[in-house]
Amino acid sequence: MTRFSIYSNCLLLGIMKTKELTKQVRDKVVEKYEAGLGYKKISRALNISLSTIKSIIRKWKEYGTTANLPRGGRPPKLKSRTRRK
């Protein structure tokens, strides 16, 4: 089994996380949505999963932005300056 096939199998199974989409791609999704395209057509056109398209549009409707919003979670124990040392 090649390295790529192991990676793609893990993605299909949901084991590994993928990188976030760039702001330009998320803006393109909203642009196509405003132009009247449906979720499936946007998904096929940009080769992005349907659930990701739905999430981007839901976030855009709720918050009015496609930028990454702050996430919850425990603050880091070490400050960035300490970590660099």
N, C-alpha and C positions, 0 to 999 in steps of 0.2 A: 504494500500500500504506500502510495507516495505521500509526501508531506502535505501537498495541496489537498488530496482527497481526505486525509485525516482532518485537516482544518475545516473543509467544507462540510464534512459529516458532523463535526462538533457544532458548527453554526446551525445546521438543520435541526439538531437535537436541542439546541438552546443552551448548550453547555458554556460556550464562550460568549462574552459580550462583544459587540461590535463598536466601532468608533462612532461618535456622534456625526451627524450630517453637518455640513458647513452651512452657514447662514445663507449663502447664495442659493444652495439647493433648496432649503426650506422656503426661501422667498419665491423660488420658481414654482414650488408646489402651490403656494397661496395665489400666485399670479395665474396659474392655470385654473385653479378653483374659481377665482373671480371671473375668469373668461367663460365660465359655464361648463367646464369639463367635469365629469363625474369622478368619483374616487378610483374606480377601476381603470378608466382611461388614463388618469394621471399616473397611477401605479405602473401601468404598462409602458407609458411614454418615458418615464424616468427610471424604470427598472428598480423601483423601491417597493417594499412590501405594502400591502393594503392597510395593515394595522398601523404602520408608520405614517402613512398618508393621513389616516383618520386622526392619529395623535397630534400631528402637526397642525391640522386644520382646527381641531378642538381647542388646542392651546392658543391658536391665533384668535379664535372667536372669543375665548374667555378673557385673555389678557391683552389682546390687540398687538401682540408682538411675536416675532419668531426667534428672538434672541434667547440664549440659554438663561434660565432663571436660576436663582440660588437654590441649592438643595439643602435639605435638613441633614442632621447628623451631628455626631460629636465633634467638637473643635479639635484640631490637632494638639497633641501634648507639647510638641516642640514648635517654636516659631520658625519661619522660613530661614531667618538669619542663622539660628542655631544649627539647623539641619545642614547648612552649607559648610560649616566648619569641619 
